[in-house]
Amino acid sequence: MAYDIRLMKLVTGELIIGKYDAEKDCLNEVATLQTVPTQQGVQMMMLPYGYPFEPDFTGSIEGKNFLYRYANTPQELQDKYIEACTNLTVAGGLGRMQFSSEPFSGSGSGLIK
């Protein structure tokens, strides 16, 4: 099942991400995004919205609390959200894989024949 994962800014200024329910106009299983300054620059930290009192991704936030609805949610951020919610790793870098019964055509090092 594909989820509609959206990025929103709340009226409080918090940046959140979650599974959007269009019928109820709300985000479910909400996570908050926080910027953390480091020596290498700024990094993003994703936490359950209710952390530290609710360590799981639960709850929902109604649309009336959204100040801004981002048009696009970066795919990398969606993948990290899915990984955080499910404890599963999203596979990446499959662009060069060949899904057919044909052998690779001359793209190897030639060590294995």
C-alpha positions in Angstrom: 0.0 0.0 0.0 1.4 3.4 -1.0 1.1 6.2 1.6 0.6 9.8 0.8 3.4 11.2 2.9 3.3 15.0 3.3 5.4 17.7 4.8 3.6 20.5 6.7 4.4 23.5 8.9 2.2 24.0 11.9 0.9 27.3 13.2 3.4 26.9 16.0 6.3 26.9 13.5 7.1 23.2 13.8 7.9 21.2 10.7 6.1 17.8 10.6 5.8 14.8 8.3 3.2 12.1 8.3 0.7 10.0 6.4 -2.0 12.3 4.9 -5.7 11.4 5.1 -7.5 13.4 2.5 -11.0 12.5 3.8 -10.3 13.8 7.3 -7.7 16.4 6.2 -5.2 15.3 8.8 -1.8 13.8 9.2 -1.5 10.4 11.0 1.6 8.8 12.6 3.2 12.2 12.9 6.9 12.9 13.2 8.6 16.2 13.9 11.7 17.4 12.0 14.3 19.4 13.9 17.4 21.0 12.6 20.6 20.3 14.5 23.7 22.4 13.9 27.0 20.4 13.5 30.5 21.2 12.5 29.8 19.9 9.1 26.7 22.0 8.7 23.0 21.5 9.6 21.5 18.1 9.9 17.8 17.0 10.2 16.6 14.9 13.1 13.3 13.1 12.9 11.4 12.2 16.1 7.9 11.0 17.0 5.8 14.1 17.6 5.0 13.1 21.2 8.6 12.3 22.1 9.8 11.7 24.8 6.4 10.7 26.4 5.2 8.8 23.4 8.2 7.0 21.8 6.1 5.6 18.9 4.8 7.3 15.7 1.1 7.6 16.8 -1.5 10.3 16.9 -2.8 12.7 14.3 -2.9 16.4 13.7 -5.9 18.1 12.1 -5.6 20.3 9.0 -6.8 23.4 10.8 -3.4 23.4 12.6 -1.4 23.6 9.3 0.1 26.9 8.5 1.8 25.8 5.3 1.4 22.7 3.1 4.5 21.9 1.1 3.8 21.1 -2.5 6.4 18.3 -2.7 8.0 16.1 0.0 11.5 15.1 -1.0 11.7 11.3 -1.7 14.8 10.9 0.6 12.7 12.4 3.4 9.8 10.1 2.7 12.2 7.1 2.7 13.7 8.1 6.0 10.2 8.5 7.5 9.1 5.0 6.3 12.3 3.6 7.8 11.7 5.3 11.1 8.1 4.2 11.3 8.5 0.6 10.3 12.1 -0.3 11.3 12.6 -1.5 7.7 15.2 -0.2 5.3 14.0 1.2 2.0 16.1 -0.2 -0.9 17.8 2.3 -3.1 20.2 2.4 -6.0 18.4 -0.3 -8.0 18.6 1.8 -11.2 21.3 -0.3 -12.7 19.7 -3.6 -12.0 18.4 -5.6 -15.0 15.1 -7.4 -14.4 15.1 -9.9 -17.3 16.4 -13.4 -18.1 19.1 -11.9 -20.5 22.7 -11.8 -19.1 24.3 -8.4 -18.7 25.7 -7.3 -22.1 29.4 -6.5 -21.8 29.1 -4.3 -18.7 31.2 -6.4 -16.3 34.9 -6.6 -15.7 35.2 -9.9 -17.6 36.6 -11.8 -14.6 33.6 -14.1 -14.4 32.5 -15.8 -17.6 
